[in-house]
């Protein structure tokens, strides 16, 4: 039981982040794990976060969905959590995967405003609707998790419906995300060298964070501020260019990843390179035989995505996403090409990579659950 719960917590850990390019919704972690009606279990359970993430994946029809979690500082010592769960939350905080604050509600809405993300919360935020008018004007931006027959579901506070709706980044958000920021506090996991300065400093945990993955600063009287330490941030120069790419297998978007001009990214069956995108778990036997361990390399050069085939068998380009075989452009081994607007790389029929906003899902969706390893006795779902 303990080993199985540790495995599912590891799976959930891969779905929490403060990366503006990958997060798909903002949520209050303490509220989610204390919502007993979801499963009728313990007063607080970190497994509920996995259940809510699975529900978000179903609504977005996409695997590997990540959430931006904000948590009240008191949760780090909450006796209703097991010692292992408290250790996990502290590790997430020390690694900069979640924001630990004294006032999560205001920060949730600020992050959602700056990044254009939906908010998952049962709180209506009536007193903040003047400051954030999209709470009323954009149905689907604020959704309440509620118990459902097969796990959590969502209901919009305004206008009904259950589909999360993304907005656009605010002007302030666009300006803040164009720059790198540094916190003067030593070991700041959000705006410093990453990790190593909190409860796990004795274990010498050091987490490398790309500048492109920095969260948005908090704005205090218009001044960029570290939300964790409350200190003014120093401008460290332009943020690296980045593009968000997505992997689609069999018509399903399986994961997103960020490409920056700092380093290339290799995708394939099982790349050996650090930061490689492994596709093997989604491939059938024929695709595994065709697709090389490292099959295609992506680079960002002066704002353009350059793809280079590094495989044995070659790839193809689908111009403007056309699936007509006559439109397919062969990409031979060691050949490079700029990925044009709407283009996608096809490693094998049905296995494509392209810009995330240009690669919609197009097949019946069965998500890969982060709760797959959860022991049955740890989950008590409502009866249909």
C-alpha positions as CSV (number, residue, x, y, z in Angstrom):
1,X,0.0,0.0,0.0
2,X,2.7,2.5,1.0
3,X,4.8,1.7,-2.1
4,X,1.7,2.1,-4.4
5,X,0.8,5.5,-2.9
6,X,4.4,6.7,-3.3
7,X,4.2,5.7,-7.0
8,X,1.0,7.7,-7.6
9,X,2.4,10.7,-5.7
10,X,5.5,10.5,-8.0
11,X,3.1,10.5,-11.0
12,X,1.2,13.5,-9.6
13,X,4.5,15.3,-9.1
14,X,5.0,15.2,-12.8
15,X,1.8,17.2,-13.3
16,X,2.5,20.2,-11.0
17,X,4.6,23.1,-12.2
18,X,5.0,26.9,-12.1
19,X,6.0,27.0,-15.8
20,X,3.9,29.6,-17.6
21,X,4.2,27.7,-20.9
22,X,2.9,24.4,-19.6
23,X,0.4,25.0,-16.8
24,X,-3.2,24.7,-18.0
25,X,-5.1,25.8,-14.9
26,X,-4.5,27.4,-11.5
27,X,-5.7,25.8,-8.3
28,X,-5.6,26.1,-4.5
29,X,-3.8,22.9,-3.4
30,X,-5.1,23.0,0.2
31,X,-8.7,23.4,-0.9
32,X,-8.4,20.4,-3.3
33,X,-6.8,18.0,-0.8
34,X,-9.3,18.9,1.9
35,X,-12.4,18.5,-0.2
36,X,-13.7,15.3,1.4
37,X,-16.9,15.1,-0.8
38,X,-14.7,14.1,-3.8
39,X,-14.0,10.7,-2.4
40,X,-15.5,10.5,1.2
41,X,-12.1,9.6,2.6
42,X,-9.6,11.2,5.1
43,X,-9.9,14.9,6.1
44,X,-7.0,15.7,3.9
45,X,-5.5,13.5,1.1
46,X,-2.9,14.5,-1.5
47,X,-4.4,11.9,-3.8
48,X,-7.3,14.2,-4.5
49,X,-5.0,16.4,-6.5
50,X,-4.5,13.5,-8.9
51,X,-8.2,13.0,-9.2
52,X,-8.8,16.6,-10.1
53,X,-5.9,16.6,-12.6
54,X,-7.5,13.5,-14.2
55,X,-10.8,15.4,-14.5
56,X,-9.0,18.3,-16.1
57,X,-7.3,16.0,-18.6
58,X,-10.7,14.6,-19.6
59,X,-12.2,18.1,-20.1
60,X,-9.2,19.3,-22.1
61,X,-9.0,15.9,-24.0
62,X,-5.3,15.9,-23.5
63,X,-2.8,13.7,-21.6
64,X,-0.1,14.9,-19.3
65,X,-2.0,18.1,-18.3
66,X,-0.1,20.2,-15.7
67,X,-1.5,22.6,-13.1
68,X,-0.2,25.6,-11.4
69,X,-0.7,24.9,-7.7
70,X,-0.7,27.6,-5.0
71,X,-0.8,26.4,-1.4
72,X,-1.1,28.0,2.1
73,X,2.0,27.8,4.1
74,X,0.1,26.0,7.0
75,X,-0.3,22.9,4.8
76,X,3.4,22.1,5.2
77,X,2.8,21.1,8.8
78,X,-0.8,20.0,8.5
79,X,-1.4,17.0,10.8
80,X,-4.3,15.7,8.7
81,X,-1.8,14.7,6.0
82,X,0.5,11.7,6.5
83,X,4.2,12.3,7.2
84,X,5.0,11.2,3.6
85,X,2.4,13.6,2.1
86,X,3.8,16.5,4.1
87,X,7.3,15.6,3.0
88,X,6.1,15.5,-0.7
89,X,4.5,18.9,-0.4
90,X,7.7,20.4,1.2
91,X,9.7,18.9,-1.6
92,X,7.5,20.4,-4.2
93,X,7.9,23.8,-2.5
94,X,11.6,23.5,-2.3
95,X,11.8,22.5,-5.9
96,X,9.7,25.5,-7.0
97,X,6.9,23.2,-8.3
98,X,4.3,24.9,-6.2
99,X,4.0,28.4,-4.7
100,X,3.8,28.5,-0.9
101,X,2.1,31.6,0.4
102,X,0.1,33.2,3.2
103,X,-2.7,34.3,0.9
104,X,-3.3,31.8,-1.9
105,X,-6.6,33.2,-3.1
106,X,-5.3,36.6,-4.4
107,X,-2.2,35.0,-5.9
108,X,-4.3,32.4,-7.8
109,X,-6.3,35.1,-9.5
110,X,-3.2,37.2,-10.2
111,X,-1.5,34.2,-11.9
112,X,-4.6,33.4,-13.8
113,X,-4.9,37.0,-15.0
114,X,-1.2,37.3,-16.0
115,X,-1.2,33.9,-17.8
116,X,-4.8,33.8,-19.1
117,X,-5.5,30.5,-17.3
118,X,-8.7,29.1,-15.9
119,X,-9.1,28.8,-12.1
120,X,-10.3,25.6,-10.3
121,X,-11.8,26.6,-7.0
122,X,-15.1,26.4,-5.1
123,X,-14.6,30.0,-3.9
124,X,-16.6,32.6,-5.8
125,X,-14.2,35.5,-5.2
126,X,-17.1,38.0,-5.1
127,X,-14.9,40.6,-3.4
128,X,-12.3,40.4,-6.2
129,X,-14.6,40.6,-9.3
130,X,-14.0,44.3,-9.7
131,X,-10.3,43.8,-9.9
132,X,-10.6,40.7,-12.1
133,X,-13.7,41.4,-14.3
134,X,-13.1,38.2,-16.4
135,X,-14.4,36.2,-13.5
136,X,-17.9,37.3,-14.6
137,X,-17.3,38.3,-18.2
138,X,-15.7,35.0,-19.3
139,X,-17.8,31.9,-18.3
140,X,-15.5,28.9,-17.9
141,X,-12.6,30.9,-16.4
142,X,-13.7,30.0,-12.8
143,X,-14.8,26.4,-12.3
144,X,-15.7,24.5,-9.1
145,X,-14.6,20.9,-8.7
146,X,-17.6,18.8,-7.6
147,X,-18.1,15.1,-6.9
148,X,-19.1,13.1,-10.0
149,X,-20.0,9.5,-10.6
150,X,-16.5,8.5,-11.9
151,X,-14.5,11.1,-10.0
152,X,-14.5,14.9,-9.8
153,X,-16.2,17.0,-12.4
154,X,-16.4,20.8,-13.0
155,X,-19.2,23.4,-12.9
156,X,-18.6,27.0,-14.0
157,X,-19.6,29.6,-11.4
158,X,-20.9,31.8,-14.2
159,X,-23.0,30.7,-17.1
160,X,-22.9,27.0,-16.3
161,X,-21.0,24.4,-18.4
162,X,-18.0,22.3,-17.4
163,X,-15.3,23.1,-19.9
164,X,-12.3,25.1,-18.7
165,X,-11.8,28.2,-20.8
166,X,-8.4,29.9,-21.3
167,X,-8.1,33.7,-21.8
168,X,-5.3,35.7,-23.1
169,X,-2.3,36.9,-21.1
170,X,-2.8,40.4,-19.7
171,X,-0.5,43.2,-21.0
172,X,1.3,43.2,-17.6
173,X,1.8,39.4,-17.9
174,X,3.3,39.8,-21.4
175,X,5.8,42.4,-20.1
176,X,6.7,40.4,-17.0
177,X,7.3,37.2,-19.0
178,X,9.5,39.0,-21.4
179,X,12.2,39.4,-18.7
180,X,14.2,37.2,-16.3
181,X,14.0,37.9,-12.6
182,X,16.2,37.2,-9.6
183,X,15.2,37.2,-6.0
184,X,17.8,38.6,-3.5
185,X,16.9,35.9,-1.0
186,X,19.4,33.0,-1.1
187,X,18.2,29.8,-2.5
188,X,14.8,31.1,-3.8
189,X,13.3,28.1,-5.7
190,X,11.2,30.4,-7.9
191,X,13.5,33.2,-8.9
192,X,17.0,32.0,-8.0
193,X,19.3,29.1,-8.8
194,X,16.4,26.7,-8.0
195,X,15.9,24.5,-4.9
196,X,18.5,23.8,-2.2
197,X,17.4,26.6,0.1
198,X,14.5,25.0,2.0
199,X,13.8,22.0,4.2
200,X,15.7,19.7,1.9
201,X,19.0,21.8,1.8
202,X,20.7,19.1,3.8
203,X,20.1,16.6,1.0
204,X,21.8,19.0,-1.4
205,X,18.8,19.0,-3.8
206,X,19.6,21.3,-6.6
207,X,16.9,21.8,-9.3
208,X,18.0,23.4,-12.6
209,X,15.3,25.7,-13.9
210,X,15.3,27.3,-17.3
211,X,14.8,31.0,-17.2
212,X,11.9,30.4,-19.6
213,X,10.2,28.3,-16.9
214,X,10.1,31.1,-14.3
215,X,6.7,31.9,-12.9
216,X,5.2,35.4,-13.3
217,X,6.3,37.7,-10.5
218,X,3.7,39.1,-8.2
219,X,2.9,42.8,-8.7
220,X,3.0,44.9,-5.5
221,X,2.1,48.5,-6.3
222,X,3.3,47.8,-9.8
223,X,6.7,46.5,-8.6
224,X,7.7,42.9,-9.6
225,X,8.0,41.0,-6.3
226,X,8.8,37.5,-5.2
227,X,5.5,36.0,-4.1
228,X,7.2,33.7,-1.6
229,X,9.6,36.2,0.1
230,X,7.8,39.5,-0.5
231,X,11.1,41.0,-1.7
232,X,11.6,43.2,-4.8
233,X,13.0,41.2,-7.8
234,X,16.0,42.3,-9.8
235,X,15.7,42.4,-13.6
236,X,18.2,39.9,-15.0
237,X,17.7,40.7,-18.7
238,X,15.5,39.3,-21.5
239,X,13.9,35.9,-21.1
240,X,15.0,33.3,-23.7
241,X,12.7,32.9,-26.7
242,X,10.5,29.8,-26.4
243,X,8.0,27.8,-28.4
244,X,5.5,25.2,-26.9
245,X,5.4,22.0,-29.0
246,X,3.1,19.1,-28.6
247,X,3.2,15.4,-29.4
248,X,0.1,13.8,-31.0
249,X,-0.1,10.0,-31.3
250,X,-3.1,8.4,-32.9
251,X,-5.0,11.7,-33.0
252,X,-4.5,12.3,-29.2
253,X,-2.3,15.1,-27.8
254,X,-0.1,13.2,-25.3
255,X,2.2,15.8,-23.9
256,X,3.6,19.3,-24.4
257,X,7.2,20.5,-24.1
258,X,9.0,23.8,-24.3
259,X,11.7,24.5,-26.8
260,X,14.1,27.4,-26.1
261,X,17.1,28.9,-27.8
262,X,19.3,27.6,-24.9
263,X,19.4,24.0,-26.0
264,X,17.9,21.6,-28.6
265,X,15.4,18.9,-27.7
266,X,15.5,15.4,-29.2
267,X,12.3,13.3,-29.5
268,X,12.2,9.6,-30.3
269,X,11.4,6.2,-29.0
270,X,13.7,6.5,-26.0
271,X,16.2,9.4,-26.4
272,X,19.5,9.3,-24.5
273,X,19.9,13.0,-24.3
274,X,19.0,15.0,-21.2
275,X,15.5,16.5,-21.6
276,X,14.6,14.2,-24.4
277,X,11.0,13.5,-25.2
278,X,10.3,9.8,-24.9
279,X,7.5,8.5,-27.1
280,X,7.8,4.7,-26.7
281,X,5.1,4.3,-24.1
282,X,2.5,5.5,-26.7
283,X,3.7,3.5,-29.7
284,X,2.5,0.3,-31.2
285,X,5.0,-2.4,-32.2
286,X,5.4,-1.3,-35.8
287,X,6.0,2.3,-34.8
288,X,8.6,1.3,-32.2
289,X,10.5,-0.6,-34.9
290,X,10.4,2.4,-37.3
291,X,11.1,5.3,-34.8
292,X,14.7,5.5,-33.7
293,X,15.7,6.0,-30.0
294,X,16.5,9.6,-30.9
295,X,14.6,10.4,-34.1
296,X,14.1,14.1,-34.5
297,X,15.9,17.2,-33.1
298,X,14.3,20.5,-32.6
299,X,16.2,23.8,-32.3
300,X,15.0,27.4,-31.9
301,X,17.1,29.7,-34.1
302,X,16.3,33.4,-34.2
303,X,12.7,32.6,-33.4
304,X,12.3,29.9,-36.0
305,X,11.8,26.2,-35.1
306,X,14.3,24.1,-37.1
307,X,13.8,20.3,-37.3
308,X,16.6,17.9,-38.1
309,X,16.1,14.2,-38.8
310,X,18.6,12.2,-36.8
311,X,17.0,8.8,-37.3
312,X,17.7,5.8,-39.4
313,X,14.5,5.7,-41.4
314,X,13.6,9.3,-42.0
315,X,10.6,11.5,-41.3
316,X,8.2,13.7,-43.1
317,X,6.7,17.2,-42.9
318,X,3.0,17.8,-43.1
319,X,2.7,21.3,-44.5
320,X,-0.1,23.3,-42.8
321,X,-1.2,20.0,-41.1
322,X,-2.4,18.4,-44.4
323,X,-2.8,14.7,-44.1
324,X,-2.9,14.1,-47.9
325,X,-0.1,11.8,-48.8
326,X,0.6,13.9,-51.9
327,X,1.4,16.9,-49.7
328,X,3.8,15.1,-47.4
329,X,7.4,16.3,-47.8
330,X,10.0,13.6,-47.0
331,X,12.8,14.5,-44.5
332,X,15.8,12.3,-45.0
333,X,18.2,11.4,-42.2
334,X,20.4,14.4,-41.3
335,X,18.2,16.7,-43.3
336,X,17.0,19.9,-41.7
337,X,14.0,22.2,-42.4
338,X,12.3,25.2,-40.8
339,X,8.9,24.3,-39.4
340,X,6.5,26.7,-41.1
341,X,3.3,28.0,-39.6
342,X,0.8,25.1,-39.3
343,X,3.4,22.5,-40.2
344,X,4.0,19.4,-38.2
345,X,6.7,16.7,-38.3
346,X,5.5,13.1,-38.8
347,X,7.9,10.5,-37.4
348,X,5.6,7.7,-38.4
349,X,2.0,7.6,-39.6
350,X,-0.1,8.9,-36.7
351,X,2.9,10.2,-34.7
352,X,3.2,13.9,-35.1
353,X,4.9,16.9,-33.4
354,X,4.0,20.5,-34.0
355,X,3.2,23.8,-32.3
356,X,0.8,23.1,-29.5
357,X,-1.8,25.7,-30.6
358,X,-1.8,24.2,-34.1
359,X,-2.1,20.5,-33.1
360,X,-5.7,19.8,-31.8
361,X,-6.8,16.4,-30.7
362,X,-8.8,14.5,-33.2
363,X,-9.8,11.1,-31.8
364,X,-11.9,9.7,-29.0
365,X,-10.1,10.4,-25.8
366,X,-9.1,8.0,-23.0
367,X,-6.7,9.8,-20.7
368,X,-3.7,8.1,-19.1
369,X,-4.6,8.5,-15.4
370,X,-2.1,9.7,-12.9
371,X,-4.2,7.6,-10.4
372,X,-3.5,4.3,-12.2
373,X,-1.2,3.1,-9.4
374,X,-3.5,4.2,-6.6
375,X,-4.6,1.3,-4.4
376,X,-8.4,0.8,-4.5
377,X,-8.9,1.1,-0.8
378,X,-7.4,4.6,-0.9
379,X,-10.2,5.9,-3.2
380,X,-13.9,5.9,-2.5
381,X,-15.7,7.4,-5.4
382,X,-19.4,8.2,-5.2
383,X,-21.8,5.6,-6.7
384,X,-23.3,6.5,-10.0
